[in-house]
Amino acid sequence: MDAPSDYLTNFFANNTALENISFKNCMIYPCFLIKLADGIAQNDVLISLNLSQNFIGDEGVKYLLKEELDILSKEIFQTQDDYDHKSEQFLEELQNKQKQVKDINILLIEQEKIQATELDQIESLIRTENDKINKIKKEIDVLKKEKSEKLTFIENKKNYDFKTFKSNIERKLKEELQKVKNDEMAYDMFNQNVEKIKANITLLQKGILPGSVDEDFEKEKDNEDINKKNNQEKTFQNPIEPLPCVPCKLLIFELFLDLSAGVFIIGEFIEFIYYQGGFSIGNATFGMLFIPILNLFAVILIQIQALVYDF
């Protein structure tokens, strides 16, 4: 078993985790200091040794100083060799690093050139795509404008077609209403003419000229009717007797009366045909032209009858 002093030497020599030792306010004997110095000399990790405020013998101090000088000189030589060796290694490493840096710079330059080329290509592609996008936007704007114009045109055309259709319907409706009014007017005129003719025929049947009242003529006509009746009674009573003489103008008057009645009957028949055929298909020309002409012909016959009677 080692002595306590050897243990202390080994402790300070082998303890690589020991960096700082303080023996402040301690009584250090020479033997302890010698062992301490031996341990410290063998310890490459110990950095500082604090022996302040201690009583150290002269021999111990001398030994400690001698050991310290040996340690320092040894460390100096070792440090110089290490320095030279490390300097060479550093220079070699530095040259290698410089070469690597140079190579890296060359690579960086090449990469910059490649990146610049790629960047130019990318920028060119971006410009091309932007041009395409702007072109598409312009086409979209043109399409929107055309769509708006077409919608406006269609809307205007719808409104115009509706107005035109409405105006055409209104115009046709007015025309049809006007036709109906014209047909109604023609029918009213025809009825008025028929009623007038009927009234004239009634007057003529009574022996009264249309438009005037001849009392003498009425009396004469009444007397002639009485005489005619008496003559007829005498004829039936005595058929051998000849018939009384009838005035010529009376015969002519009766003839025109029959003609007027015939014309009236013809007018009634044509009126029936007109309203059953021509009027149903909207042909107002037939009623507006032919029937008034027929009525005029009947009135002319009546006037001729009146002139003959006056004669």
Residue pairs with C-beta under 8 A, 6 or more apart in sequence:
2 10
5 31
5 32
5 35
6 35
8 32
8 35
8 36
8 39
9 35
9 36
9 38
9 39
9 42
10 39
11 39
12 18
12 21
12 36
12 38
12 39
12 40
12 42
12 43
12 46
13 38
13 39
13 41
13 42
13 43
14 42
14 43
15 43
15 45
16 43
16 44
16 45
17 45
18 43
18 45
18 46
19 45
19 46
19 47
19 48
20 46
20 47
20 48
20 50
21 40
21 46
21 48
21 49
21 50
22 50
23 49
23 50
23 51
23 54
24 50
24 52
24 53
24 54
25 53
25 54
26 54
27 54
27 55
28 36
28 51
28 54
28 55
28 56
28 60
29 57
29 60
30 56
30 57
30 59
30 60
30 63
32 60
33 56
33 57
33 60
33 61
33 63
33 64
34 60
34 63
34 64
36 64
37 63
37 64
37 67
37 68
38 67
40 46
40 49
40 67
40 71
41 67
41 70
41 71
56 64
179 282
179 284
182 284
182 288
183 279
183 282
183 284
183 287
186 284
186 287
186 288
187 279
187 287
189 288
189 292
190 271
190 287
190 291
190 292
193 291
193 292
193 295
194 267
194 268
194 271
194 295
196 295
197 264
197 267
197 295
197 298
197 299
198 264
199 210
200 210
200 260
200 299
200 302
201 260
201 261
201 264
201 302
203 209
203 210
204 210
204 257
204 260
204 302
204 305
205 257
206 218
207 217
207 218
207 221
207 222
208 214
208 217
208 218
209 217
209 306
209 309
210 302
210 306
217 309
224 247
224 250
227 244
228 244
228 246
231 243
231 244
234 241
235 241
235 243
249 308
249 309
249 311
252 305
252 308
252 309
253 305
253 308
253 309
256 301
256 302
256 304
256 305
256 308
257 305
259 301
259 305
260 298
260 301
260 302
260 305
263 294
263 297
263 298
263 301
264 298
266 294
267 291
267 294
267 295
267 298
270 290
270 291
270 294
271 291
274 286
274 287
274 291
278 286
278 287
279 287
